[in-house]
Amino acid sequence: MDVRAGAAPVVDAGERIEGARFAAWLFVLQRASAAVLALCVLVHLATILYAVRHGLSAQAIVARVHASAVWPAFYALFVVAVAVHAPIGLRAVVGEWLRMRGPLVDALLALAAAGLLVGGLYTVFSLGL
Amino acid sequence: MRHNDLRSRDHAGYWAFVVHRVSGLVLALFLPVHFSVLSRALANPAGLDAFFAWTSQPGVKLAETLLVLALAVHLAGGVRLLFVEFVGWRAEGQKTAIALVAAAAIACALLFALNA
């Protein structure tokens, strides 16, 4: 038993294992999404630099996305990866800098992930269809 | 709570961590705005073109350049982290790797600023 003054409440061992398992899954998801995003962001940056050089216009963006089914598929993958990556990153930031942790924070971040996924896919499909 | 003394911050790796975290935070907060502007404006292309005209103001251009810098530095810094975690960490190469990350990101932001 932990008897240090001010020590954190003793957590059930099963709960601790569950927490560690959850953290391990988040670690894997964060790195896997990072690997996908590395490629997506590289393409996105190249597209941004190409687009600003040739003049940004709504017509040019729509024409580019309509040019091939590869573009909507690419952006859909990009959205899925970012909806996984950003909330896990935010979890580390609010945990370490604001000391906000726990099931409520995780639920809010899951909601943020769902919001990014739905908002992003809606944007891609409103562009691509 | 344990506090490390300031010597732990006098290190390129610490600043790489701060830049990665702040750029990630900026990008995460920008994403909903990005999706919202794109989806609403694409329903009305004239509206998007009016928005692009608004973005030609110097202050907006500067903000866009900083966003491109944030994206590029988060990408390059993230690739460095993936190498550190999955390929291997060698102390002697880290300052060079961090310098390369900074150079690549600044080059991207400059290319954007000069063409935008």
gemmi code that builds the backbone of each chain (N, CA, C; Angstrom):
import gemmi

chains = {
    "A": [
        ("MET", (0.845, -1.201, 0.000), (0.000, 0.000, 0.000), (0.876, 1.245, 0.000)),
        ("ASP", (0.442, 2.245, -0.745), (1.221, 3.477, -0.827), (0.825, 4.399, 0.324)),
        ("VAL", (1.776, 4.670, 1.242), (1.434, 5.481, 2.409), (2.061, 6.878, 2.348)),
        ("ARG", (2.675, 7.249, 1.213), (3.279, 8.588, 1.122), (2.199, 9.655, 1.250)),
        ("ALA", (2.573, 10.752, 1.920), (1.605, 11.851, 2.068), (1.293, 12.410, 0.685)),
        ("GLY", (0.041, 12.603, 0.398), (-0.364, 13.215, -0.870), (-0.264, 12.286, -2.055)),
        ("ALA", (-0.029, 11.003, -1.793), (0.082, 10.062, -2.919), (-1.276, 9.908, -3.597)),
        ("ALA", (-1.214, 9.565, -4.873), (-2.456, 9.386, -5.628), (-3.245, 8.237, -5.015)),
        ("PRO", (-4.578, 8.279, -5.115), (-5.361, 7.187, -4.559), (-4.955, 5.869, -5.197)),
        ("VAL", (-4.976, 4.832, -4.392), (-4.572, 3.525, -4.909), (-5.585, 3.077, -5.963)),
        ("VAL", (-5.041, 2.709, -7.139), (-5.921, 2.299, -8.231), (-5.895, 0.783, -8.315)),
        ("ASP", (-7.017, 0.235, -8.555), (-7.144, -1.201, -8.718), (-6.204, -1.686, -9.826)),
        ("ALA", (-5.520, -2.819, -9.609), (-4.524, -3.305, -10.574), (-5.149, -3.557, -11.937)),
        ("GLY", (-6.366, -4.089, -11.942), (-7.047, -4.359, -13.206), (-7.291, -3.083, -13.980)),
        ("GLU", (-7.675, -2.028, -13.225), (-7.934, -0.730, -13.858), (-6.644, -0.162, -14.457)),
        ("ARG", (-5.533, -0.386, -13.709), (-4.236, 0.128, -14.170), (-3.804, -0.583, -15.459)),
        ("ILE", (-4.048, -1.875, -15.513), (-3.692, -2.636, -16.727), (-4.551, -2.159, -17.897)),
        ("GLU", (-5.839, -1.938, -17.634), (-6.734, -1.430, -18.689), (-6.241, -0.085, -19.206)),
        ("GLY", (-5.854, 0.797, -18.246), (-5.352, 2.128, -18.609), (-4.103, 2.036, -19.457)),
        ("ALA", (-3.203, 1.128, -19.075), (-1.946, 0.962, -19.812), (-2.226, 0.409, -21.208)),
        ("ARG", (-3.188, -0.484, -21.288), (-3.538, -1.086, -22.582), (-4.124, -0.012, -23.512)),
        ("PHE", (-4.981, 0.843, -22.930), (-5.585, 1.935, -23.695), (-4.492, 2.889, -24.192)),
        ("ALA", (-3.559, 3.233, -23.299), (-2.462, 4.146, -23.670), (-1.608, 3.535, -24.775)),
        ("ALA", (-1.388, 2.205, -24.689), (-0.583, 1.532, -25.710), (-1.278, 1.580, -27.072)),
        ("TRP", (-2.591, 1.394, -27.055), (-3.351, 1.474, -28.310), (-3.277, 2.876, -28.903)),
        ("LEU", (-3.407, 3.894, -28.018), (-3.330, 5.276, -28.503), (-1.949, 5.552, -29.098)),
        ("PHE", (-0.893, 5.006, -28.461), (0.471, 5.174, -28.968), (0.581, 4.593, -30.385)),
        ("VAL", (0.070, 3.384, -30.555), (0.147, 2.719, -31.867), (-0.656, 3.508, -32.909)),
        ("LEU", (-1.875, 3.922, -32.528), (-2.723, 4.679, -33.464), (-2.070, 6.010, -33.843)),
        ("GLN", (-1.441, 6.664, -32.846), (-0.798, 7.958, -33.099), (0.347, 7.807, -34.096)),
        ("ARG", (1.156, 6.754, -33.925), (2.317, 6.559, -34.830), (1.858, 6.068, -36.199)),
        ("ALA", (0.856, 5.190, -36.246), (0.373, 4.689, -37.537), (-0.247, 5.830, -38.335)),
        ("SER", (-1.058, 6.678, -37.648), (-1.667, 7.813, -38.354), (-0.587, 8.813, -38.766)),
        ("ALA", (0.470, 8.937, -37.945), (1.566, 9.853, -38.293), (2.251, 9.410, -39.585)),
        ("ALA", (2.431, 8.099, -39.733), (3.090, 7.581, -40.933), (2.244, 7.872, -42.176)),
        ("VAL", (0.919, 7.694, -42.048), (0.011, 7.989, -43.174), (0.040, 9.498, -43.452)),
        ("LEU", (-0.018, 10.289, -42.356), (-0.060, 11.742, -42.520), (1.228, 12.287, -43.125)),
        ("ALA", (2.360, 11.648, -42.846), (3.635, 12.126, -43.397), (3.511, 12.199, -44.926)),
        ("LEU", (2.950, 11.158, -45.506), (2.778, 11.119, -46.965), (1.698, 12.129, -47.402)),
        ("CYS", (0.568, 12.141, -46.681), (-0.541, 13.035, -47.051), (-0.122, 14.507, -46.976)),
        ("VAL", (0.582, 14.878, -45.908), (0.961, 16.285, -45.735), (1.991, 16.688, -46.790)),
        ("LEU", (2.877, 15.755, -47.141), (3.866, 16.044, -48.188), (3.150, 16.384, -49.500)),
        ("VAL", (2.151, 15.563, -49.856), (1.375, 15.799, -51.082), (0.586, 17.113, -50.944)),
        ("HIS", (0.002, 17.332, -49.755), (-0.806, 18.545, -49.518), (0.061, 19.799, -49.645)),
        ("LEU", (1.269, 19.762, -49.057), (2.162, 20.923, -49.144), (2.559, 21.191, -50.596)),
        ("ALA", (2.878, 20.115, -51.316), (3.260, 20.270, -52.734), (2.080, 20.859, -53.516)),
        ("THR", (0.856, 20.399, -53.208), (-0.336, 20.907, -53.902), (-0.566, 22.384, -53.570)),
        ("ILE", (-0.373, 22.749, -52.287), (-0.548, 24.154, -51.880), (0.435, 25.033, -52.653)),
        ("LEU", (1.711, 24.603, -52.692), (2.731, 25.423, -53.355), (2.448, 25.525, -54.857)),
        ("TYR", (1.979, 24.411, -55.456), (1.624, 24.419, -56.885), (0.423, 25.346, -57.105)),
        ("ALA", (-0.612, 25.218, -56.230), (-1.861, 25.969, -56.425), (-1.633, 27.475, -56.275)),
        ("VAL", (-0.852, 27.894, -55.269), (-0.664, 29.342, -55.096), (0.164, 29.928, -56.241)),
        ("ARG", (1.036, 29.103, -56.819), (1.853, 29.581, -57.948), (0.991, 29.819, -59.187)),
        ("HIS", (-0.063, 28.988, -59.314), (-0.912, 29.085, -60.506), (-2.207, 29.844, -60.238)),
        ("GLY", (-2.311, 30.496, -59.076), (-3.495, 31.296, -58.776), (-4.615, 30.461, -58.189)),
        ("LEU", (-5.009, 30.803, -56.957), (-6.073, 30.042, -56.272), (-7.433, 30.469, -56.800)),
        ("SER", (-8.273, 29.508, -57.128), (-9.661, 29.838, -57.458), (-10.526, 28.639, -57.121)),
        ("ALA", (-11.804, 28.910, -56.819), (-12.736, 27.831, -56.480), (-12.810, 26.842, -57.636)),
        ("GLN", (-12.844, 27.392, -58.862), (-12.975, 26.552, -60.058), (-11.770, 25.603, -60.191)),
        ("ALA", (-10.578, 26.145, -59.927), (-9.367, 25.324, -60.048), (-9.373, 24.188, -59.019)),
        ("ILE", (-9.842, 24.484, -57.805), (-9.865, 23.458, -56.750), (-10.852, 22.349, -57.126)),
        ("VAL", (-12.065, 22.758, -57.531), (-13.087, 21.767, -57.881), (-12.625, 20.937, -59.082)),
        ("ALA", (-12.026, 21.619, -60.093), (-11.570, 20.913, -61.293), (-10.499, 19.885, -60.928)),
        ("ARG", (-9.598, 20.262, -60.014), (-8.516, 19.349, -59.641), (-9.086, 18.107, -58.942)),
        ("VAL", (-10.026, 18.342, -58.004), (-10.567, 17.200, -57.251), (-11.420, 16.308, -58.157)),
        ("HIS", (-12.070, 16.934, -59.159), (-12.903, 16.158, -60.077), (-12.095, 15.434, -61.144)),
        ("ALA", (-10.824, 15.806, -61.292), (-10.014, 15.269, -62.389), (-9.857, 13.753, -62.274)),
        ("SER", (-9.838, 13.238, -61.058), (-9.624, 11.803, -60.875), (-10.214, 11.379, -59.536)),
        ("ALA", (-10.682, 10.129, -59.486), (-11.239, 9.587, -58.230), (-10.151, 9.438, -57.174)),
        ("VAL", (-8.885, 9.502, -57.632), (-7.771, 9.360, -56.683), (-7.772, 10.516, -55.676)),
        ("TRP", (-8.127, 11.740, -56.140), (-8.075, 12.898, -55.236), (-9.081, 12.795, -54.094)),
        ("PRO", (-10.397, 12.543, -54.363), (-11.311, 12.390, -53.219), (-10.887, 11.246, -52.295)),
        ("ALA", (-10.375, 10.145, -52.877), (-9.933, 9.009, -52.042), (-8.752, 9.433, -51.169)),
        ("PHE", (-7.833, 10.196, -51.783), (-6.666, 10.688, -51.039), (-7.099, 11.584, -49.881)),
        ("TYR", (-8.004, 12.540, -50.169), (-8.435, 13.461, -49.110), (-9.247, 12.741, -48.032)),
        ("ALA", (-10.017, 11.715, -48.422), (-10.773, 10.949, -47.421), (-9.810, 10.230, -46.471)),
        ("LEU", (-8.746, 9.637, -47.034), (-7.718, 8.981, -46.205), (-7.053, 10.000, -45.278)),
        ("PHE", (-6.761, 11.178, -45.832), (-6.138, 12.285, -45.090), (-7.022, 12.650, -43.881)),
        ("VAL", (-8.343, 12.781, -44.130), (-9.288, 13.166, -43.069), (-9.330, 12.095, -41.971)),
        ("VAL", (-9.391, 10.824, -42.380), (-9.452, 9.737, -41.386), (-8.186, 9.771, -40.515)),
        ("ALA", (-7.027, 9.912, -41.169), (-5.757, 9.905, -40.428), (-5.679, 11.091, -39.465)),
        ("VAL", (-6.126, 12.260, -39.918), (-6.032, 13.453, -39.075), (-7.047, 13.395, -37.929)),
        ("ALA", (-8.210, 12.769, -38.180), (-9.230, 12.644, -37.120), (-8.749, 11.702, -36.017)),
        ("VAL", (-7.837, 10.775, -36.358), (-7.237, 9.893, -35.351), (-6.091, 10.638, -34.644)),
        ("HIS", (-5.241, 11.299, -35.450), (-3.988, 11.874, -34.949), (-4.184, 13.094, -34.045)),
        ("ALA", (-5.024, 14.047, -34.484), (-5.135, 15.331, -33.758), (-5.703, 15.159, -32.339)),
        ("PRO", (-6.802, 14.411, -32.148), (-7.314, 14.292, -30.771), (-6.345, 13.567, -29.826)),
        ("ILE", (-5.576, 12.597, -30.342), (-4.612, 11.904, -29.465), (-3.499, 12.885, -29.062)),
        ("GLY", (-3.094, 13.733, -30.016), (-2.099, 14.763, -29.697), (-2.644, 15.755, -28.673)),
        ("LEU", (-3.906, 16.161, -28.858), (-4.532, 17.100, -27.916), (-4.640, 16.481, -26.523)),
        ("ARG", (-4.849, 15.162, -26.479), (-4.951, 14.469, -25.184), (-3.644, 14.640, -24.397)),
        ("ALA", (-2.515, 14.515, -25.100), (-1.219, 14.695, -24.429), (-1.065, 16.144, -23.964)),
        ("VAL", (-1.491, 17.095, -24.809), (-1.329, 18.515, -24.462), (-2.199, 18.876, -23.254)),
        ("VAL", (-3.477, 18.515, -23.265), (-4.337, 18.895, -22.128), (-3.939, 18.106, -20.869)),
        ("GLY", (-3.427, 16.897, -21.038), (-2.983, 16.102, -19.888), (-1.748, 16.691, -19.231)),
        ("GLU", (-0.774, 17.109, -20.068), (0.498, 17.577, -19.510), (0.482, 19.058, -19.173)),
        ("TRP", (-0.163, 19.875, -19.996), (-0.107, 21.328, -19.770), (-1.269, 21.824, -18.910)),
        ("LEU", (-2.447, 21.214, -19.048), (-3.599, 21.673, -18.255), (-3.913, 20.706, -17.119)),
        ("ARG", (-3.188, 19.578, -17.080), (-3.401, 18.524, -16.064), (-4.847, 18.038, -16.050)),
        ("MET", (-5.439, 17.992, -17.225), (-6.821, 17.500, -17.338), (-6.776, 16.107, -17.945)),
        ("ARG", (-7.164, 15.118, -17.132), (-7.150, 13.730, -17.599), (-8.416, 13.042, -17.109)),
        ("GLY", (-8.724, 11.910, -17.705), (-9.841, 11.127, -17.187), (-10.875, 10.812, -18.243)),
        ("PRO", (-11.884, 10.067, -17.840), (-12.887, 9.593, -18.804), (-13.652, 10.729, -19.497)),
        ("LEU", (-13.892, 11.839, -18.756), (-14.638, 12.947, -19.360), (-13.808, 13.592, -20.483)),
        ("VAL", (-12.508, 13.811, -20.200), (-11.611, 14.378, -21.220), (-11.553, 13.445, -22.425)),
        ("ASP", (-11.417, 12.141, -22.164), (-11.348, 11.169, -23.267), (-12.637, 11.163, -24.091)),
        ("ALA", (-13.778, 11.316, -23.392), (-15.061, 11.335, -24.110), (-15.159, 12.578, -24.987)),
        ("LEU", (-14.708, 13.728, -24.447), (-14.759, 14.970, -25.236), (-13.839, 14.875, -26.453)),
        ("LEU", (-12.666, 14.244, -26.262), (-11.726, 14.103, -27.382), (-12.260, 13.117, -28.426)),
        ("ALA", (-12.985, 12.093, -27.968), (-13.606, 11.153, -28.919), (-14.664, 11.889, -29.744)),
        ("LEU", (-15.358, 12.813, -29.059), (-16.365, 13.630, -29.747), (-15.678, 14.542, -30.784)),
        ("ALA", (-14.531, 15.111, -30.388), (-13.763, 15.965, -31.313), (-13.321, 15.145, -32.526)),
        ("ALA", (-12.887, 13.891, -32.279), (-12.454, 13.017, -33.382), (-13.623, 12.766, -34.332)),
        ("ALA", (-14.805, 12.490, -33.753), (-15.992, 12.234, -34.587), (-16.355, 13.486, -35.381)),
        ("GLY", (-16.246, 14.649, -34.731), (-16.547, 15.919, -35.403), (-15.610, 16.167, -36.576)),
        ("LEU", (-14.315, 15.918, -36.361), (-13.334, 16.113, -37.444), (-13.600, 15.144, -38.584)),
        ("LEU", (-13.938, 13.901, -38.222), (-14.192, 12.872, -39.241), (-15.413, 13.254, -40.092)),
        ("VAL", (-16.508, 13.609, -39.417), (-17.739, 13.931, -40.146), (-17.553, 15.231, -40.946)),
        ("GLY", (-17.013, 16.255, -40.287), (-16.803, 17.551, -40.966), (-15.863, 17.419, -42.155)),
        ("GLY", (-14.789, 16.669, -41.957), (-13.798, 16.505, -43.026), (-14.356, 15.704, -44.196)),
        ("LEU", (-15.031, 14.598, -43.888), (-15.588, 13.764, -44.972), (-16.695, 14.515, -45.710)),
        ("TYR", (-17.472, 15.302, -44.956), (-18.520, 16.117, -45.597), (-17.871, 17.082, -46.595)),
        ("THR", (-16.767, 17.709, -46.178), (-16.067, 18.649, -47.067), (-15.553, 17.932, -48.319)),
        ("VAL", (-14.930, 16.768, -48.110), (-14.368, 16.025, -49.245), (-15.479, 15.631, -50.225)),
        ("PHE", (-16.596, 15.144, -49.678), (-17.644, 14.673, -50.583), (-18.431, 15.820, -51.209)),
        ("SER", (-18.513, 16.966, -50.509), (-19.181, 18.105, -51.143), (-18.300, 18.665, -52.261)),
        ("LEU", (-16.978, 18.446, -52.129), (-16.031, 18.871, -53.177), (-16.010, 17.886, -54.338)),
        ("GLY", (-16.026, 16.610, -53.992), (-15.747, 15.587, -55.003), (-16.958, 15.065, -55.739)),
        ("LEU", (-18.170, 15.405, -55.241), (-19.351, 14.842, -55.909), (-20.121, 15.894, -56.696)),
    ],
    "B": [
        ("MET", (4.640, 18.148, -7.151), (5.006, 18.085, -8.575), (6.505, 18.321, -8.723)),
        ("ARG", (7.127, 17.575, -9.598), (8.561, 17.717, -9.780), (8.851, 18.791, -10.829)),
        ("HIS", (9.832, 19.634, -10.536), (10.228, 20.624, -11.538), (11.670, 20.349, -11.946)),
        ("ASN", (11.913, 20.299, -13.255), (13.296, 20.206, -13.709), (13.859, 21.607, -13.754)),
        ("ASP", (15.167, 21.736, -13.542), (15.710, 23.092, -13.607), (15.886, 23.508, -15.072)),
        ("LEU", (16.237, 24.790, -15.256), (16.210, 25.356, -16.608), (17.256, 24.753, -17.547)),
        ("ARG", (18.244, 24.026, -16.969), (19.267, 23.430, -17.850), (18.631, 22.443, -18.832)),
        ("SER", (17.524, 21.803, -18.406), (16.888, 20.821, -19.281), (16.266, 21.491, -20.510)),
        ("ARG", (16.096, 22.823, -20.409), (15.508, 23.532, -21.557), (16.573, 24.096, -22.486)),
        ("ASP", (17.831, 24.076, -22.031), (18.903, 24.642, -22.835), (19.410, 23.550, -23.776)),
        ("HIS", (18.523, 23.086, -24.653), (18.852, 21.922, -25.447), (17.985, 21.941, -26.709)),
        ("ALA", (18.595, 21.649, -27.859), (17.838, 21.690, -29.119), (16.617, 20.768, -29.083)),
        ("GLY", (16.766, 19.604, -28.422), (15.671, 18.641, -28.348), (14.457, 19.203, -27.624)),
        ("TYR", (14.709, 20.016, -26.588), (13.595, 20.623, -25.849), (12.832, 21.588, -26.759)),
        ("TRP", (13.566, 22.402, -27.495), (12.909, 23.376, -28.380), (12.207, 22.684, -29.536)),
        ("ALA", (12.771, 21.561, -30.002), (12.099, 20.780, -31.051), (10.761, 20.264, -30.516)),
        ("PHE", (10.748, 19.844, -29.233), (9.520, 19.367, -28.589), (8.492, 20.501, -28.512)),
        ("VAL", (8.941, 21.691, -28.070), (8.010, 22.822, -27.923), (7.424, 23.199, -29.287)),
        ("VAL", (8.278, 23.277, -30.301), (7.811, 23.659, -31.642), (6.830, 22.612, -32.174)),
        ("HIS", (7.130, 21.323, -31.945), (6.240, 20.266, -32.433), (4.871, 20.360, -31.767)),
        ("ARG", (4.893, 20.629, -30.455), (3.638, 20.683, -29.702), (2.821, 21.916, -30.090)),
        ("VAL", (3.473, 23.080, -30.152), (2.736, 24.314, -30.465), (2.203, 24.255, -31.900)),
        ("SER", (3.027, 23.753, -32.840), (2.558, 23.682, -34.234), (1.386, 22.700, -34.335)),
        ("GLY", (1.434, 21.607, -33.591), (0.339, 20.638, -33.603), (-0.945, 21.234, -33.062)),
        ("LEU", (-0.785, 22.021, -31.983), (-1.950, 22.669, -31.368), (-2.578, 23.671, -32.347)),
        ("VAL", (-1.738, 24.457, -32.998), (-2.226, 25.441, -33.977), (-2.975, 24.730, -35.104)),
        ("LEU", (-2.389, 23.646, -35.615), (-3.018, 22.921, -36.729), (-4.342, 22.285, -36.301)),
        ("ALA", (-4.369, 21.723, -35.082), (-5.604, 21.078, -34.601), (-6.724, 22.110, -34.456)),
        ("LEU", (-6.370, 23.312, -33.985), (-7.393, 24.355, -33.817), (-7.824, 24.933, -35.158)),
        ("PHE", (-6.902, 24.928, -36.129), (-7.218, 25.474, -37.454), (-8.108, 24.528, -38.275)),
        ("LEU", (-7.979, 23.214, -38.044), (-8.688, 22.233, -38.878), (-10.201, 22.466, -38.999)),
        ("PRO", (-10.923, 22.659, -37.876), (-12.375, 22.877, -38.015), (-12.688, 24.117, -38.852)),
        ("VAL", (-11.857, 25.159, -38.720), (-12.063, 26.386, -39.506), (-11.856, 26.077, -40.994)),
        ("HIS", (-10.792, 25.325, -41.276), (-10.444, 24.947, -42.653), (-11.597, 24.167, -43.307)),
        ("PHE", (-12.103, 23.165, -42.590), (-13.201, 22.349, -43.123), (-14.456, 23.200, -43.320)),
        ("SER", (-14.743, 24.052, -42.329), (-15.963, 24.850, -42.379), (-15.933, 25.829, -43.560)),
        ("VAL", (-14.800, 26.539, -43.721), (-14.696, 27.505, -44.828), (-14.818, 26.791, -46.168)),
        ("LEU", (-14.078, 25.678, -46.320), (-14.101, 24.952, -47.598), (-15.485, 24.410, -47.929)),
        ("SER", (-16.141, 23.762, -46.948), (-17.421, 23.115, -47.263), (-18.510, 24.145, -47.543)),
        ("ARG", (-18.502, 25.261, -46.764), (-19.545, 26.263, -46.988), (-19.302, 27.023, -48.291)),
        ("ALA", (-18.026, 27.332, -48.558), (-17.736, 28.146, -49.726), (-17.863, 27.350, -51.022)),
        ("LEU", (-17.648, 26.034, -50.948), (-17.729, 25.265, -52.191), (-19.166, 25.090, -52.660)),
        ("ALA", (-20.113, 25.249, -51.724), (-21.514, 25.241, -52.131), (-21.806, 26.508, -52.937)),
        ("ASN", (-20.920, 27.494, -52.777), (-21.107, 28.783, -53.430), (-19.731, 29.273, -53.913)),
        ("PRO", (-19.280, 28.810, -55.126), (-17.925, 29.113, -55.605), (-17.598, 30.607, -55.646)),
        ("ALA", (-18.607, 31.445, -55.948), (-18.350, 32.896, -55.982), (-17.952, 33.372, -54.584)),
        ("GLY", (-18.589, 32.757, -53.580), (-18.268, 33.097, -52.196), (-16.833, 32.724, -51.860)),
        ("LEU", (-16.369, 31.565, -52.382), (-14.994, 31.139, -52.112), (-14.013, 32.090, -52.785)),
        ("ASP", (-14.323, 32.516, -54.016), (-13.433, 33.454, -54.708), (-13.385, 34.795, -53.960)),
        ("ALA", (-14.547, 35.209, -53.403), (-14.564, 36.443, -52.601), (-13.696, 36.253, -51.359)),
        ("PHE", (-13.726, 35.026, -50.801), (-12.899, 34.720, -49.626), (-11.413, 34.776, -50.000)),
        ("PHE", (-11.055, 34.230, -51.181), (-9.653, 34.269, -51.623), (-9.194, 35.719, -51.809)),
        ("ALA", (-10.111, 36.581, -52.304), (-9.765, 38.003, -52.469), (-9.476, 38.616, -51.094)),
        ("TRP", (-10.291, 38.221, -50.091), (-10.075, 38.719, -48.726), (-8.708, 38.284, -48.198)),
        ("THR", (-8.274, 37.039, -48.581), (-7.010, 36.522, -48.060), (-5.777, 37.192, -48.692)),
        ("SER", (-5.992, 38.091, -49.652), (-4.814, 38.739, -50.248), (-4.296, 39.886, -49.385)),
        ("GLN", (-4.989, 40.185, -48.273), (-4.497, 41.229, -47.363), (-3.193, 40.764, -46.699)),
        ("PRO", (-2.256, 41.703, -46.480), (-0.945, 41.309, -45.926), (-1.039, 40.535, -44.607)),
        ("GLY", (-1.929, 40.947, -43.713), (-2.053, 40.274, -42.415), (-2.513, 38.837, -42.575)),
        ("VAL", (-3.447, 38.617, -43.506), (-3.969, 37.261, -43.739), (-2.886, 36.415, -44.403)),
        ("LYS", (-2.138, 37.044, -45.344), (-1.033, 36.323, -46.006), (0.000, 35.864, -44.974)),
        ("LEU", (0.289, 36.753, -44.017), (1.261, 36.408, -42.975), (0.739, 35.220, -42.154)),
        ("ALA", (-0.560, 35.278, -41.791), (-1.159, 34.181, -41.014), (-1.109, 32.877, -41.811)),
        ("GLU", (-1.393, 32.954, -43.118), (-1.345, 31.749, -43.968), (0.076, 31.193, -44.034)),
        ("THR", (1.056, 32.114, -44.145), (2.455, 31.679, -44.211), (2.839, 30.974, -42.908)),
        ("LEU", (2.366, 31.513, -41.777), (2.665, 30.879, -40.488), (2.002, 29.502, -40.383)),
        ("LEU", (0.794, 29.367, -40.980), (0.126, 28.061, -40.987), (0.903, 27.052, -41.831)),
        ("VAL", (1.406, 27.513, -42.987), (2.215, 26.623, -43.840), (3.492, 26.234, -43.090)),
        ("LEU", (4.083, 27.210, -42.372), (5.274, 26.924, -41.568), (4.942, 25.878, -40.496)),
        ("ALA", (3.779, 26.050, -39.836), (3.364, 25.100, -38.787), (3.187, 23.698, -39.380)),
        ("LEU", (2.550, 23.630, -40.553), (2.319, 22.327, -41.202), (3.650, 21.672, -41.573)),
        ("ALA", (4.548, 22.477, -42.175), (5.826, 21.933, -42.648), (6.706, 21.508, -41.472)),
        ("VAL", (6.714, 22.320, -40.410), (7.595, 21.999, -39.271), (7.032, 20.801, -38.492)),
        ("HIS", (5.702, 20.665, -38.462), (5.102, 19.520, -37.763), (5.363, 18.235, -38.559)),
        ("LEU", (5.312, 18.345, -39.889), (5.624, 17.195, -40.752), (7.084, 16.770, -40.565)),
        ("ALA", (7.995, 17.743, -40.754), (9.419, 17.397, -40.708), (9.819, 16.929, -39.296)),
        ("GLY", (9.295, 17.611, -38.275), (9.595, 17.213, -36.896), (9.003, 15.850, -36.570)),
        ("GLY", (7.819, 15.570, -37.122), (7.169, 14.277, -36.891), (7.942, 13.142, -37.550)),
        ("VAL", (8.462, 13.409, -38.748), (9.264, 12.382, -39.432), (10.534, 12.107, -38.610)),
        ("ARG", (11.135, 13.175, -38.051), (12.317, 12.995, -37.191), (11.964, 12.106, -35.992)),
        ("LEU", (10.798, 12.380, -35.382), (10.388, 11.585, -34.219), (10.172, 10.120, -34.590)),
        ("LEU", (9.552, 9.883, -35.772), (9.335, 8.498, -36.204), (10.680, 7.780, -36.377)),
        ("PHE", (11.673, 8.524, -36.916), (13.010, 7.933, -37.068), (13.624, 7.636, -35.703)),
        ("VAL", (13.469, 8.602, -34.758), (14.029, 8.413, -33.410), (13.417, 7.172, -32.756)),
        ("GLU", (12.087, 7.022, -32.911), (11.399, 5.936, -32.211), (11.551, 4.575, -32.889)),
        ("PHE", (11.577, 4.577, -34.217), (11.526, 3.279, -34.901), (12.821, 2.887, -35.623)),
        ("VAL", (13.706, 3.850, -35.852), (14.960, 3.500, -36.533), (16.097, 3.480, -35.512)),
        ("GLY", (16.083, 4.469, -34.625), (17.136, 4.494, -33.595), (17.571, 5.905, -33.293)),
        ("TRP", (18.000, 6.106, -32.061), (18.394, 7.436, -31.601), (19.897, 7.465, -31.415)),
        ("ARG", (20.531, 8.440, -32.084), (21.969, 8.609, -31.873), (22.187, 10.061, -31.468)),
        ("ALA", (22.769, 10.269, -30.297), (22.897, 11.620, -29.736), (23.602, 12.565, -30.703)),
        ("GLU", (24.637, 12.073, -31.368), (25.460, 13.003, -32.164), (24.739, 13.542, -33.402)),
        ("GLY", (23.712, 12.816, -33.858), (23.034, 13.263, -35.074), (21.843, 14.176, -34.831)),
        ("GLN", (21.434, 14.330, -33.568), (20.164, 14.997, -33.296), (20.142, 16.481, -33.648)),
        ("LYS", (21.246, 17.194, -33.327), (21.273, 18.633, -33.628), (21.185, 18.853, -35.136)),
        ("THR", (21.878, 18.004, -35.887), (21.850, 18.110, -37.351), (20.444, 17.823, -37.857)),
        ("ALA", (19.805, 16.778, -37.305), (18.451, 16.417, -37.746), (17.480, 17.569, -37.457)),
        ("ILE", (17.604, 18.178, -36.271), (16.712, 19.280, -35.906), (16.962, 20.488, -36.816)),
        ("ALA", (18.226, 20.728, -37.142), (18.548, 21.840, -38.047), (17.951, 21.587, -39.432)),
        ("LEU", (18.006, 20.337, -39.895), (17.440, 19.988, -41.210), (15.917, 20.182, -41.203)),
        ("VAL", (15.273, 19.806, -40.087), (13.822, 19.982, -39.938), (13.481, 21.467, -40.067)),
        ("ALA", (14.226, 22.315, -39.337), (13.970, 23.759, -39.360), (14.185, 24.314, -40.766)),
        ("ALA", (15.275, 23.872, -41.415), (15.595, 24.389, -42.753), (14.505, 24.006, -43.757)),
        ("ALA", (14.053, 22.748, -43.709), (13.023, 22.283, -44.654), (11.724, 23.065, -44.446)),
        ("ALA", (11.362, 23.282, -43.173), (10.109, 23.982, -42.884), (10.180, 25.445, -43.320)),
        ("ILE", (11.309, 26.093, -43.045), (11.451, 27.507, -43.426), (11.456, 27.629, -44.952)),
        ("ALA", (12.087, 26.667, -45.629), (12.111, 26.688, -47.097), (10.686, 26.604, -47.655)),
        ("CYS", (9.860, 25.733, -47.080), (8.463, 25.587, -47.523), (7.700, 26.894, -47.319)),
        ("ALA", (7.855, 27.477, -46.121), (7.130, 28.715, -45.810), (7.579, 29.843, -46.736)),
        ("LEU", (8.883, 29.899, -47.037), (9.393, 30.943, -47.939), (8.859, 30.756, -49.349)),
        ("LEU", (8.844, 29.492, -49.814), (8.308, 29.203, -51.152), (6.853, 29.649, -51.237)),
        ("PHE", (6.097, 29.387, -50.159), (4.690, 29.799, -50.125), (4.587, 31.324, -50.150)),
        ("ALA", (5.357, 31.980, -49.257), (5.265, 33.447, -49.125), (5.652, 34.137, -50.434)),
        ("LEU", (6.649, 33.598, -51.132), (7.121, 34.249, -52.357), (6.171, 34.039, -53.525)),
        ("ASN", (5.355, 32.978, -53.466), (4.435, 32.691, -54.575), (3.007, 33.133, -54.306)),
        ("ALA", (2.656, 33.283, -53.036), (1.255, 33.575, -52.693), (0.884, 35.002, -53.090)),
    ],
}
model = gemmi.Model(1)
for chain_id, residues in chains.items():
    chain = gemmi.Chain(chain_id)
    for i, (resn, *xyz) in enumerate(residues, 1):
        res = gemmi.Residue()
        res.name, res.seqid = resn, gemmi.SeqId(i, " ")
        for name, pos in zip(("N", "CA", "C"), xyz):
            atom = gemmi.Atom()
            atom.name, atom.element = name, gemmi.Element(name[0])
            atom.pos, atom.b_iso = gemmi.Position(*pos), 0.0
            res.add_atom(atom)
        chain.add_residue(res)
    model.add_chain(chain)
structure = gemmi.Structure()
structure.add_model(model)
structure.setup_entities()
